[in-house]
Amino acid sequence: MYPGYDPEFIERLFYPLKYLSTINASQIFYETLVYILAAILIYHGFKTFGRWKTLLFFFGSFFYTGFEENVMIISGKVFHDLDPVFPQTYAFNYGNYTLWILAVPVVVYVAWFVVAYSSVHIAGYFCKNSFTKAAALGGLFAMEMDMMIDPIAVRFSWWGWFAQPNEAIWILGDTSIGDYGIPISNFIGWFLLIFLFAIYWKKITDKEETWGMRKCIIVFSLGLIPLLIGTVIILGGVATLLYPLNGIYLQLPFGG
């Protein structure tokens, strides 16, 4: 099981490299593979949507999803330290990644783009007449992808969840070894992040003819902050609504 927050968590938020001595070849290979995949998708986006729209999608998803994770991780740590009644959230293992921005590895920011872009683009083939439906289906694709990735990541201590069994609806864990798995609010979050970001990106970039490229970029960039705040509030509300259920464990057929 994941051991918990690093004892120097707050101090290490500002370290771009953490536990450099633990870096190994397999870790570098994995991170490089994600970067290469992202580069391939960016090239695909250049050919499909044009350069500025693709880069807006990349940097927008990088900021939006990455900093949402930072808010959830850091707030969980800080508020729990102030009052242990406040539930902790999760954290990434400092020993398993190379480059960092605050509490989230850089490769995770980039992986969010890979998942968001590929999921929504593939969904577009099934929903050619409605981008809203494509964004929703893409969010479901991403959620299903995380249902496969997250249990593996938890078992290998890439990151860990800290909520107690009575604080969430749990899914995919193995209670026989004390692993309660991943809170279902995480999967809801995956859907919301991909769906809301894709819709937002589409709505703004579609204004190119009337607004022009420069105004689209400015409005998109400024709007990411309230979008991020709104998403965090929604996710916090979902977690709050689920809390009174006093813990429910769901074991799916493909669970651990």
C-alpha positions in Angstrom: 0.0 0.0 0.0 1.1 3.6 -0.6 2.9 4.8 2.6 1.3 8.3 2.7 2.4 11.9 2.3 6.1 12.6 2.3 7.1 14.1 5.7 8.5 17.1 3.9 5.4 17.5 1.6 5.0 21.3 1.8 8.8 22.0 1.4 9.1 19.7 -1.6 6.2 21.3 -3.4 8.8 23.8 -4.7 11.3 21.1 -5.8 11.3 20.5 -9.6 13.2 17.3 -8.9 12.3 15.1 -6.0 14.3 12.1 -4.8 16.7 12.3 -7.7 18.6 9.3 -6.3 15.6 7.0 -7.0 15.3 7.7 -10.7 15.8 4.6 -12.8 15.8 3.5 -16.4 12.3 2.1 -16.4 11.0 5.4 -14.9 12.7 7.5 -17.6 11.4 5.2 -20.3 7.8 5.4 -19.1 7.9 9.2 -18.9 9.6 9.6 -22.2 7.0 7.3 -23.8 4.2 9.6 -22.6 6.1 12.7 -24.0 6.6 11.0 -27.3 2.9 10.1 -27.5 1.9 13.6 -26.6 4.2 14.9 -29.4 2.5 12.6 -31.9 -0.9 13.8 -30.9 0.1 17.4 -31.1 1.4 16.8 -34.7 -2.0 15.1 -35.4 -3.8 18.1 -34.0 -1.7 20.5 -36.2 -2.9 18.6 -39.2 -6.5 18.3 -38.0 -7.3 21.5 -36.2 -4.4 23.9 -36.9 -1.5 24.9 -34.7 -3.0 27.5 -32.4 -6.2 25.4 -31.5 -4.1 22.4 -30.8 -1.6 24.3 -28.6 -4.5 25.9 -26.8 -5.9 22.4 -26.1 -2.5 21.2 -24.9 -1.6 24.1 -22.6 -5.3 24.5 -21.5 -5.6 20.8 -20.5 -2.1 21.0 -19.0 -3.1 23.9 -16.7 -6.8 23.0 -16.1 -6.4 19.3 -15.1 -2.9 19.6 -13.6 -3.8 22.4 -11.2 -7.2 20.8 -10.4 -5.1 17.9 -9.1 -2.8 20.3 -7.2 -5.8 21.9 -5.5 -7.3 18.6 -4.4 -3.9 17.2 -3.2 -2.7 20.3 -1.4 -6.0 21.3 0.2 -6.5 17.7 1.4 -3.1 17.8 3.1 -3.3 21.4 4.5 -6.8 21.2 5.9 -6.2 17.7 7.4 -3.2 19.0 9.2 -5.2 21.9 10.6 -8.1 19.6 11.5 -7.8 15.8 11.3 -11.6 15.6 10.9 -11.1 17.0 7.4 -10.6 14.0 5.0 -7.3 13.7 3.2 -7.4 13.1 -0.6 -4.5 11.5 -2.3 -0.8 12.1 -3.3 1.7 11.0 -5.9 4.7 9.1 -4.8 7.8 11.3 -4.8 10.0 8.3 -5.5 8.3 7.3 -8.8 8.6 10.4 -10.9 11.3 12.8 -12.2 10.1 16.3 -13.0 7.4 18.0 -10.9 5.3 21.2 -10.8 4.1 21.6 -7.2 2.5 18.3 -6.0 1.9 16.8 -9.4 4.5 15.2 -11.8 5.0 16.9 -15.1 4.3 13.6 -16.9 0.8 13.5 -15.3 0.0 17.0 -16.7 1.0 15.7 -20.1 -0.8 12.4 -19.7 -4.0 14.4 -19.1 -3.6 16.0 -22.5 -3.0 12.5 -24.1 -6.1 11.1 -22.5 -8.3 14.1 -23.2 -7.3 14.7 -26.8 -7.4 11.0 -27.8 -10.7 10.3 -26.0 -12.6 13.2 -27.4 -11.2 12.8 -30.9 -12.1 9.1 -31.0 -15.5 9.8 -29.7 -16.0 12.3 -32.5 -16.1 9.5 -35.0 -19.2 8.1 -33.2 -20.8 11.5 -32.7 -20.0 13.5 -35.9 -23.1 15.7 -35.7 -22.7 16.8 -32.1 -19.5 17.9 -30.3 -21.4 17.9 -27.0 -22.2 14.2 -27.4 -18.6 13.6 -28.5 -17.3 15.4 -25.4 -19.6 13.4 -23.1 -18.6 10.1 -24.8 -15.0 11.1 -24.6 -15.4 11.7 -20.9 -16.8 8.2 -20.5 -13.9 6.8 -22.5 -11.5 8.6 -20.2 -13.3 7.3 -17.1 -13.1 3.8 -18.4 -9.4 4.2 -19.1 -8.8 5.4 -15.6 -10.7 2.4 -14.2 -8.0 0.2 -15.8 -5.0 2.5 -14.9 -5.8 3.6 -11.4 -6.0 0.1 -9.7 -2.6 -0.7 -11.2 -1.1 2.6 -10.2 -2.3 2.1 -6.6 -0.8 -1.4 -6.4 2.5 -0.1 -7.7 2.5 2.9 -5.4 2.5 5.5 -8.2 0.0 7.4 -6.1 -2.3 6.6 -3.1 -5.7 7.4 -1.8 -6.1 8.4 1.9 -9.8 8.6 2.6 -11.1 6.2 5.2 -13.6 3.4 4.4 -16.5 5.3 5.9 -15.8 8.5 3.8 -16.5 7.4 0.3 -18.0 4.9 -2.1 -15.1 2.6 -3.0 -14.5 0.7 -6.2 -12.0 -1.8 -7.6 -10.1 -2.6 -4.4 -9.3 -5.9 -2.7 -10.5 -5.7 0.9 -8.8 -9.1 1.7 -5.5 -7.2 1.8 -6.9 -4.0 3.3 -7.1 -2.2 -0.1 -10.3 -0.3 -0.3 -9.5 0.8 -3.8 -10.4 4.2 -5.3 -13.2 6.5 -4.3 -15.9 6.6 -7.0 -15.8 10.4 -6.9 -12.4 10.1 -8.7 -14.0 8.5 -11.7 -16.8 11.1 -11.7 -14.1 13.7 -11.7 -12.4 12.2 -14.7 -15.6 12.4 -16.7 -16.3 16.0 -15.6 -12.8 17.2 -16.3 -12.7 15.9 -19.8 -16.3 16.8 -20.7 -16.2 20.4 -19.3 -12.8 21.2 -20.8 -13.6 19.8 -24.3 -16.9 21.8 -24.4 -15.1 24.9 -23.2 -12.3 24.6 -25.8 -14.8 24.0 -28.6 -17.1 26.9 -27.7 -14.2 29.4 -27.6 -12.3 28.2 -30.7 -15.5 28.2 -32.7 -15.5 32.0 -32.2 -12.4 32.4 -34.4 -14.3 34.0 -37.3 -15.9 36.7 -35.2 -13.3 37.2 -32.4 -10.1 36.4 -34.2 -7.3 34.1 -32.9 -5.8 36.5 -30.4 -9.1 37.3 -28.6 -10.0 33.6 -28.5 -6.7 32.8 -26.8 -7.1 35.6 -24.3 -10.7 34.7 -23.4 -9.9 31.0 -23.2 -6.9 31.6 -20.9 -8.7 33.9 -18.6 -11.8 31.7 -18.5 -9.8 28.7 -17.4 -9.5 30.0 -13.8 -13.3 30.3 -13.1 -13.8 27.0 -14.9 -11.2 25.4 -12.7 -12.8 26.9 -9.5 -16.3 25.7 -10.7 -15.0 22.2 -11.3 -13.4 21.9 -7.9 -16.6 23.1 -6.3 -18.6 20.5 -8.2 -16.3 17.7 -7.3 -16.3 18.9 -3.7 -20.1 18.9 -3.7 -20.2 15.4 -5.1 -17.8 14.1 -2.4 -19.9 15.9 0.3 -23.1 14.3 -1.0 -21.6 10.8 -1.0 -20.1 11.2 2.5 -23.4 10.6 4.5 -23.6 7.1 2.9 -21.0 6.1 5.4 -18.9 4.0 3.1 -20.0 1.6 0.4 -17.7 -0.9 -1.3 -18.4 -2.0 -4.9 -16.4 -4.9 -6.3 -16.7 -5.0 -10.1 -16.1 -8.3 -12.0 -12.8 -6.9 -13.3 -11.7 -5.5 -10.0 -8.6 -6.5 -8.1 
